[in-house]
Amino acid sequence: MTVEYSSAFLFSSDPKNGAVAVGTSGSQFSVQFNNPISIPAEAKSCTVEVQSSTIWNNSFNISAAIGNNVIQVIHDGVPLSPIIIPDGQFSLSALDSFLGRELVRLGLDSKSIKISGDSATGKSVLSFMVGFQIDLTGSNLFRELLGFDMAIVPSNTSVASYQYSDTPAQFNRVNSYILASTLVSDGLQVNNGAGGILAAIPILAKSGSLSIYEPANPLRIDASELVGRPKQFLMFRLLDQNRREVSTNGEFYTFTVVIRYSK
């Protein structure tokens, strides 16, 4: 007769709850167990599943770290002082409002350059008064956020004009999360590779809110490598859909893990 056993764990990136080696971005942390996770050597199978998670949806889409936080305005052929966008999670309208305030600060009309969007195509639209341009060349990635190729736009400054981006805007830098761990070496397969991934976690809350994930049928990941091999130290990482490290901006995240085995 086969009997299934299970153990549940609540993990938190908060040092007050025992997290150690927390990374500067808040994405990575480690746990040192007093009593190691131990699956009997006679176990016939072993799986691990993420049953829930709580993650704040507050990852910046504009920041100095990403490298997309500079707007270079040109007026009558002369580059103005670069406008530095503060780190934050911006929408098109929020970015347009910020730019308008900065233009006023420089002694210009707030409507000299306007940023808007076209809902039908997903593209951003830049509108210019006579004599104004934006330099989208160089290494700054502000152009990618708006969906423009490398260029100075518009090419003609003698008349008021507007210009659509070359591709859809990319304001949603983080569309979903990936939870990776040293608990398993393979984990969830992503196309032709794996990297200790325990779960793919959708974002279920609006910007600035707590995203709570509780799947009805958690995906069980093979953890046969744990059989007869105790684990006393684990590392966890929160990544985005492209497996880039996510900044938690000072907030902590938690998740519950259940390990099952039969014998």
Number of C-alpha atoms within 10 A of each C-alpha: 3 8 9 12 13 12 11 14 12 14 19 21 25 17 14 8 11 14 17 16 13 18 13 12 14 21 23 23 23 22 20 14 12 8 9 13 16 13 22 15 12 10 18 14 17 23 20 26 20 26 21 19 20 18 22 21 23 21 20 21 19 24 18 14 9 13 12 20 21 19 20 18 21 18 16 12 11 11 14 13 11 12 16 15 19 13 16 15 19 18 15 17 13 12 16 19 15 16 22 20 15 17 17 13 11 13 9 14 14 18 17 19 22 18 20 17 18 13 9 6 12 14 19 23 21 20 19 22 18 15 17 25 26 20 18 22 16 9 10 18 20 22 24 19 20 25 21 24 14 16 13 15 23 20 12 12 17 12 12 14 17 16 14 18 21 16 16 19 21 16 18 14 15 19 13 16 21 21 21 25 21 18 21 21 15 19 23 22 13 10 6 5 9 13 16 19 25 27 22 18 25 14 19 14 14 11 16 11 12 16 19 19 18 14 12 8 9 15 16 19 21 19 20 17 16 23 17 13 14 15 16 14 14 16 17 22 23 24 22 19 16 12 15 14 17 21 19 20 16 13 15 15 19 15 19 16 18 17 21 19 21 16 14
